[in-house]
Amino acid sequence: MTLSTPLSAATARTSAPTISSLMKLALERPEIVSLAAGFVDQQSLPVEISARAAAQVLGDEPAGKAALQYGTTIGDEALRAIIVERLEVQHGVPPGTYRQAVNRTVLTTGSAQLIYLIGEALLDPGDIVIVESPTYFVFLGPLETRGARAVRTPIDGDGLRLDELERTFERLREEGSLDRVKLVYTIPEHANPTGISLAIDRRKGLLDLVRRWSETAGHRIHILEDSAYHGLSYGRPEADSLWSRDPEGESVILARTFSKTFSPGMKLGYGVLPKDLVDPVLTLKGNHDFGTSNFVQKLVRLVLANGDYDRHVERLKTVYARKRDVFVEAIERYFEPIRDRVTWTKPSGGLYVWMSLPEDVDTGFDGPLFSRCLAERVIYVPGEYAFAPEPTPPPKHHLRLSFGVPDEAALVEGARRLAEAVRVTLG
Ligand SMILES: Cc1ncc(COP(=O)(O)O)c(C=O)c1O
């Protein structure tokens, strides 16, 4: 008799990750230019810096042994202190201003773990998270697992639209669901998937708006500020974080990572949490792994302290700024004949360009454009995956393009192939 495996309801309602089939495709067919992968530039990964730091961490017998031992669930205290000091420098406040935040800083296995833990700590089935339209599609997975409702709210070229967010809250109140709204999830810096940043003059308004609706709802609605691309700004200073307007830790959760600016293979991220969330998150992290790789934490602490990290980020920004320019210029050139029907973003940082086609063009895996692109040997992420399912079915006419992985020649060729596929599809 063949016995079935009865999966949990949470597993059963979770869809397979979108990107894994695209990664498999790119690996199986190396002739394809992948504008789909969210990986980082391979050539600039910090091998030498990391080798030196690893040798130093292990060079001293007692320190080496400490690094190879388990650490604590919250993470290395010296590293947490450095992170908070860097927040002070970034926001131009006197040293020590954010000292209290050190014990509210939790080191995690990538920021992916942090945002997962936030979902786990806050959400029951039926609870609501307001997300940007479009948003980081990977976060929609944990929301699905928790049985939470992801409700989208529009953005424009300056990020989250506050008038629309107000309308979204209003609509949820009218349907009697305000008591279920727990979280607003935003990516205010060089967002994945659009490359768009939240305008400075909207930042205070966003906090005020969410605080006002928290009062109306009668419970705290948190803002999850996912700034995974912090540090990768090309040619303009980084805006102050939303968190810097709430350093006492009431409602903003700041999530950051060393994946994009240093190494995704190290998989080290962190969250600076409101005080009410520190213990719940640590309890849950205890269930996950009771601590992120201690060795990686010591290594990253070292490269932050000796300046190697900052020097690396400076070099990396030059590499990505150049890739962004090469890619956007190639798009401008090859899409010129159809530019009245296609739009795209020019990001000031991060790794992504968001392209929009006429509304009747389906960019999905089963649509005409994707198969045309396979014939042309280029792939992208269909935009529909970046839209939460509510309040209306996701639009299907967008594409997420990443310039992180391909080299400059491949970016030009990828843009050429994509333009050809789009031209043929539009007829
Ligand atoms: C917006 C955003 N948040 C979080 C992550 C997770 O990154 P990691 O877990 O490597 O820190 C990513 C990775 O692509 C991302 O794009």
The ligand as an SDF file (V2000), in Angstrom:
LIG
                    3D

 16 16  0  0  0  0  0  0  0  0999 V2000
   14.1030   43.4230   -0.5790 C   0  0  0  0  0  0  0  0  0  0  0  0
   14.8790   42.2590   -0.0410 C   0  0  0  0  0  0  0  0  0  0  0  0
   14.7780   41.9370    1.2440 N   0  0  0  0  0  0  0  0  0  0  0  0
   15.4430   40.9120    1.7750 C   0  0  0  0  0  0  0  0  0  0  0  0
   16.2790   40.1230    0.9990 C   0  0  0  0  0  0  0  0  0  0  0  0
   16.9610   38.9620    1.6540 C   0  0  0  0  0  0  0  0  0  0  0  0
   18.3270   38.9870    1.5610 O   0  0  0  0  0  0  0  0  0  0  0  0
   19.2730   38.1950    2.5790 P   0  0  0  0  0  0  0  0  0  0  0  0
   18.4270   37.1770    3.2960 O   0  0  0  0  0  0  0  0  0  0  0  0
   20.3180   37.5700    1.7640 O   0  0  0  0  0  0  0  0  0  0  0  0
   19.7810   39.2010    3.5410 O   0  0  0  0  0  0  0  0  0  0  0  0
   16.4250   40.4110   -0.3680 C   0  0  0  0  0  0  0  0  0  0  0  0
   17.2580   39.5700   -1.2370 C   0  0  0  0  0  0  0  0  0  0  0  0
   17.2130   39.6060   -2.4260 O   0  0  0  0  0  0  0  0  0  0  0  0
   15.7010   41.5050   -0.9030 C   0  0  0  0  0  0  0  0  0  0  0  0
   15.7700   41.8250   -2.2020 O   0  0  0  0  0  0  0  0  0  0  0  0
  1  2  1  0
  2  3  1  0
  2 15  2  0
  3  4  2  0
  4  5  1  0
  5  6  1  0
  5 12  2  0
  6  7  1  0
  7  8  1  0
  8  9  2  0
  8 10  1  0
  8 11  1  0
 12 13  1  0
 12 15  1  0
 13 14  2  0
 15 16  1  0
M  END
$$$$
